[in-house]
Amino acid sequence: MSKVRICALVALAIGAATPTVAQEVFKVEGAPKVAIVLFGPKNDGGWSQAFEEARPSLEKVMGATIPVVDKVPEDAASITPPVERFIQRGHNVIIGTAFGYSDTFKKLSEKHPKVAFLNASGITNGPNLESFYGRTYQSQYLCGMVAGAVSKSGKLGFVAANPLPVVNWTINAYELGAKKMNPNATVTVVFTGAWNNPVKERAAAAALIDQGADVIGQHVDTPTPQIVAQERGVYGTGHHRDLSEFAPKATQCSSIWTWAKFLGPELEAIKAGNWKPQPYGAFPGIKEGGTDVACCGSAVSAEAKEKIMAARQAIIDGDPIFAGPLKDRDGKERLAAGAKIDDAGLWKMDWFVEGVVAQQ
């Protein structure tokens, strides 16, 4: 995701913080038939596979097979043909999975006003179009608690793509979670500059371990940091899916997408004819089904797991991750005592909390 894309996402989220558009019921024409368009390979081990793994649950909701086409690039010339084919075949609920689908989905939704469109990580919305993303800072906070619990040194490493708000909030939450278990914990971050670059991810993870990190977290698309952690005999926490599949000895927690939990009720509403697309898109957390954790590995004690699961329940019950008093790493007050960050503040997060050391 480029900086330009993130800026657009920020602008959309700022508008979402003070919505003025009322939700209107949208009904598809005829019986709902769902189809999915995946950005990457459906077995990529990460983002796209998380949607593929949600598909069987969604098929149970719909009582029918849901066709999928994968490896569809983020350009109109690639997106439009498969979507149009699905619509021609009678599919009137189209689920997309990429930021770069945003503009094309908007145009298609206007061309096909009787078809429902949903798009993960998109920034466009309309009467029959809803974009959605998950509150990954919630699940990364819990993985940070795991990291703080299993670390012996208190030195944690984190391999990330770019210092952009959707990444920064995961890093900050990770550090706050780690501090919950070890007040002296620090998180050193290396940015690779790419969402999917196993070579750079390997180098970054190895460098962090060489500097003393004994737990490696991540916000990149491949399991490489977890694999390196296992090779080097340290622990790790994953992102997108349960990455213990790739590094069972190392991975003690993963921030995972739970799209079936979110999309299931959306499809139920479409079936019932009372779907109300969010005018500024949907931003589900653990409670609504955007994100959650696969936890915990064998290195996590029963006592620590109890604390982590209690924190998870507190999040579901409404406890915020970012609450004042809270200072950034330069000592500047970001949240006063009793204050909570709003969604606009999250999407503009260009700062790091105390304890985060960022390296390029």
C-alpha positions in Angstrom: 0.0 0.0 0.0 1.6 3.3 -1.1 1.7 6.5 0.9 -0.7 8.1 -1.5 -3.2 5.3 -0.8 -2.8 5.6 2.9 -3.4 9.4 2.7 -6.6 8.7 0.9 -7.5 6.1 3.5 -6.8 8.7 6.2 -9.0 11.3 4.6 -11.9 8.7 4.4 -11.4 7.8 8.0 -11.4 11.4 9.2 -14.8 11.7 7.5 -15.9 8.5 9.1 -15.3 10.0 12.6 -18.1 12.5 12.1 -20.6 10.7 9.8 -23.4 12.8 8.4 -24.8 10.4 5.9 -27.7 8.2 7.1 -27.6 4.5 6.5 -30.1 3.3 3.9 -31.4 -0.3 3.4 -30.1 -1.9 0.2 -31.7 -4.9 -1.4 -30.3 -7.0 -4.2 -32.5 -7.9 -7.1 -33.4 -11.6 -6.9 -31.9 -14.3 -4.6 -28.4 -13.3 -3.4 -25.5 -15.1 -5.1 -22.0 -14.4 -3.9 -18.7 -14.3 -5.7 -15.2 -13.4 -4.5 -12.3 -11.7 -6.2 -8.9 -12.2 -4.6 -5.9 -9.9 -5.1 -3.3 -12.6 -4.5 -3.0 -16.4 -4.8 -5.6 -18.1 -2.6 -2.8 -20.1 -1.1 -0.4 -17.2 -0.4 -0.2 -18.0 3.3 -1.4 -14.6 4.3 -4.0 -11.9 3.2 -5.7 -13.7 0.3 -5.6 -17.1 2.0 -7.4 -15.7 5.0 -10.4 -14.9 2.7 -10.2 -18.2 1.0 -10.3 -19.9 4.4 -13.4 -17.9 5.3 -15.2 -19.1 2.2 -16.5 -22.4 3.5 -18.2 -20.7 6.4 -19.8 -18.1 4.1 -21.0 -20.9 1.8 -22.9 -22.4 4.8 -24.5 -19.0 5.4 -25.6 -18.8 1.8 -26.4 -22.4 1.3 -24.5 -22.5 -1.9 -21.0 -22.7 -3.4 -19.2 -19.4 -3.7 -17.0 -19.1 -6.8 -13.6 -17.3 -6.5 -11.1 -15.9 -8.9 -7.6 -15.2 -7.5 -4.5 -13.3 -8.6 -6.4 -10.3 -9.9 -4.1 -7.3 -10.0 -5.1 -3.8 -8.8 -6.0 -2.2 -12.1 -9.4 -1.7 -13.9 -8.4 -3.7 -16.9 -7.8 -6.8 -14.7 -10.6 -6.3 -12.2 -13.6 -5.5 -14.5 -13.7 -8.6 -16.7 -14.0 -11.2 -13.9 -16.5 -9.0 -12.0 -18.6 -8.5 -15.2 -18.5 -12.3 -15.9 -19.8 -13.0 -12.4 -22.6 -10.5 -12.8 -23.6 -11.9 -16.2 -23.8 -15.3 -14.6 -26.2 -14.0 -12.0 -24.0 -13.2 -9.1 -25.3 -10.1 -7.4 -23.0 -9.9 -4.3 -19.3 -9.3 -5.2 -16.6 -9.4 -2.5 -13.3 -7.7 -3.4 -10.1 -7.9 -1.4 -7.8 -5.0 -2.2 -7.3 -1.3 -1.8 -6.5 -1.0 -5.5 -10.0 -2.2 -6.3 -11.6 0.9 -4.7 -12.1 3.1 -7.8 -13.1 0.2 -10.1 -15.6 -1.1 -7.5 -17.1 2.3 -7.2 -17.6 2.6 -11.0 -19.0 -1.0 -11.1 -21.4 -0.4 -8.2 -22.7 2.7 -10.1 -23.1 0.7 -13.3 -24.8 -2.1 -11.5 -27.0 -0.5 -8.8 -28.9 -3.7 -8.0 -25.6 -5.6 -7.1 -24.1 -5.4 -3.7 -20.3 -4.8 -3.5 -18.0 -5.2 -0.5 -14.3 -4.5 -0.6 -11.7 -5.3 2.0 -9.2 -2.4 2.6 -11.0 -0.2 0.1 -11.8 3.5 0.5 -14.9 3.9 -1.6 -18.5 3.5 -0.4 -21.9 4.0 -1.8 -25.6 2.9 -1.6 -24.6 -0.6 -2.7 -20.9 -0.5 -1.9 -19.2 -1.0 1.5 -15.4 -1.1 2.2 -14.1 -2.7 5.3 -10.9 -3.2 7.3 -10.1 -4.6 10.8 -8.8 -3.0 14.0 -5.5 -4.9 14.0 -4.2 -2.8 16.9 -6.4 -4.9 19.2 -5.0 -8.3 18.2 -1.4 -6.9 18.0 -1.8 -5.6 21.6 -2.6 -9.2 22.7 0.4 -10.6 20.8 2.5 -7.9 22.4 1.4 -9.2 25.8 2.5 -12.7 24.7 5.9 -11.3 23.5 6.4 -9.5 26.9 5.5 -12.7 28.7 7.9 -15.1 26.9 10.8 -12.7 26.5 13.7 -13.1 28.9 15.6 -10.0 27.9 12.6 -7.6 27.4 14.1 -6.8 24.0 11.6 -7.3 21.3 12.0 -7.0 17.5 9.4 -6.1 14.9 9.6 -6.5 11.1 7.3 -4.0 9.4 6.7 -2.8 5.9 6.3 1.0 6.0 5.9 3.6 8.8 2.3 4.3 7.9 -0.7 4.6 10.3 -2.1 1.1 9.8 1.4 -0.2 10.7 2.2 2.3 13.4 -0.9 1.5 15.4 0.1 -2.2 15.4 3.6 -1.4 16.6 2.4 1.0 19.3 -0.2 -1.5 20.5 2.4 -4.3 20.5 4.7 -2.2 22.8 1.8 -1.3 25.1 0.8 -4.9 25.3 4.4 -6.0 26.0 4.7 -3.4 28.8 1.5 -4.8 30.4 3.6 -8.0 31.1 7.0 -6.4 31.4 7.2 -2.7 32.2 10.8 -2.5 30.8 10.0 -4.1 27.4 11.1 -2.3 24.3 10.3 -2.9 20.6 12.9 -2.2 18.0 11.4 -2.0 14.5 13.0 -2.5 11.1 11.0 -1.3 8.1 11.6 -3.3 4.9 9.8 -0.8 2.6 7.8 -3.7 1.1 4.7 -5.7 2.1 6.0 -8.9 0.6 9.8 -9.3 0.3 11.1 -12.4 2.0 14.7 -11.5 1.4 14.4 -8.2 3.2 12.3 -9.7 5.9 14.9 -12.4 6.5 17.7 -9.8 6.8 15.6 -7.6 9.1 14.7 -10.4 11.4 18.3 -11.7 11.6 19.6 -8.2 12.3 17.1 -7.8 15.2 18.1 -11.1 16.7 21.8 -10.2 16.3 21.0 -7.0 18.4 19.5 -9.1 21.2 15.8 -9.4 20.4 14.4 -12.7 21.6 10.9 -12.3 20.2 10.1 -11.2 16.7 6.8 -9.6 15.8 5.7 -8.6 12.3 3.4 -6.6 10.0 4.4 -8.0 6.7 2.7 -10.5 4.4 5.0 -13.5 4.5 5.9 -15.9 7.4 9.6 -15.3 6.9 10.2 -13.5 10.2 8.7 -16.5 12.0 10.8 -18.9 10.1 14.0 -17.0 10.9 12.9 -16.8 14.6 12.6 -20.6 14.7 15.9 -21.1 12.9 17.6 -18.8 15.4 16.0 -20.4 18.5 13.9 -17.4 19.6 10.1 -16.8 19.7 7.8 -14.9 17.4 4.3 -13.6 16.8 2.7 -13.6 13.4 0.3 -11.6 11.3 -2.7 -12.3 8.9 -3.1 -16.0 9.8 -1.9 -18.5 12.4 1.8 -18.6 11.4 2.6 -21.5 13.7 1.8 -23.5 10.6 5.3 -22.4 9.3 7.2 -22.1 12.6 5.4 -24.2 15.3 8.2 -23.9 17.9 8.7 -20.2 17.5 5.3 -18.7 16.9 3.5 -18.1 20.2 0.6 -15.9 19.0 -0.7 -14.5 15.7 -2.9 -11.6 14.8 -5.4 -13.2 12.5 -8.2 -12.1 10.2 -11.6 -13.5 11.1 -13.5 -12.4 8.0 -16.2 -15.1 8.3 -17.3 -13.6 11.6 -17.7 -10.2 10.0 -18.9 -11.1 6.5 -21.4 -13.8 7.7 -23.8 -11.3 9.3 -23.3 -9.0 6.3 -24.5 -11.7 4.0 -27.3 -12.7 6.3 -28.5 -9.1 6.2 -28.3 -9.1 2.4 -30.3 -12.4 2.3 -32.9 -10.8 4.7 -33.2 -7.7 2.5 -32.2 -5.3 5.3 -28.5 -4.7 4.6 -27.4 -1.2 5.5 -23.9 -0.4 4.0 -21.9 1.8 6.3 -21.7 5.2 4.6 -18.0 5.5 5.5 -17.1 1.8 5.5 -16.9 -0.8 8.3 -14.1 -1.0 10.8 -14.7 -4.2 12.8 -12.6 -5.3 15.8 -12.4 -8.5 17.8 -16.1 -8.2 18.9 -17.4 -7.7 15.3 -15.0 -10.1 13.6 -12.4 -8.2 11.8 -9.4 -9.5 13.7 -8.5 -11.8 16.6 -5.6 -13.8 17.9 -4.5 -17.4 17.5 -3.1 -17.9 21.0 -1.2 -19.2 22.8 2.0 -21.3 22.1 3.6 -23.7 24.6 6.0 -21.1 25.9 3.2 -19.0 27.3 2.5 -19.9 30.9 -1.1 -20.7 32.1 -0.9 -17.6 34.3 0.1 -15.4 31.4 -2.5 -16.9 29.1 -5.2 -16.1 31.7 -4.1 -12.5 31.7 -4.1 -12.3 27.9 -7.5 -13.8 27.6 -8.9 -11.5 30.3 -7.4 -8.6 28.3 -9.1 -9.9 25.1 -12.4 -10.0 26.9 -11.9 -6.5 28.2 -11.3 -5.3 24.6 -14.5 -7.0 23.5 -16.3 -5.2 26.4 -15.1 -1.9 25.2 -11.8 -1.1 26.9 -9.6 1.0 24.6 -6.0 0.2 23.8 -4.9 3.8 23.4 -6.0 5.8 26.5 -4.4 8.7 28.4 -2.2 9.6 29.9 -0.1 8.6 27.0 3.2 10.1 25.7 5.1 9.5 22.6 8.8 8.4 22.6 9.9 12.1 22.5 8.0 12.8 25.7 5.1 14.7 24.1 1.7 14.1 25.6 -0.5 12.5 22.9 -3.5 11.7 25.1 -4.3 13.4 28.4 -5.5 11.5 31.4 -8.9 10.0 30.8 -8.8 10.7 27.0 -9.2 8.1 24.3 -8.1 8.2 20.7 -10.8 8.4 18.1 -10.8 6.7 14.7 -9.5 9.8 12.9 -6.6 9.9 15.3 -5.9 6.2 14.6 -5.8 6.8 10.9 -3.5 9.8 11.3 -1.1 8.0 13.7 2.4 9.1 12.7 4.1 8.8 16.0 5.4 6.0 18.3 4.8 5.4 22.0 7.6 5.3 24.6 9.7 2.2 24.2 9.6 2.0 20.4 12.9 2.3 18.6 12.4 2.6 14.8 15.1 1.8 12.3 15.0 2.0 8.5 
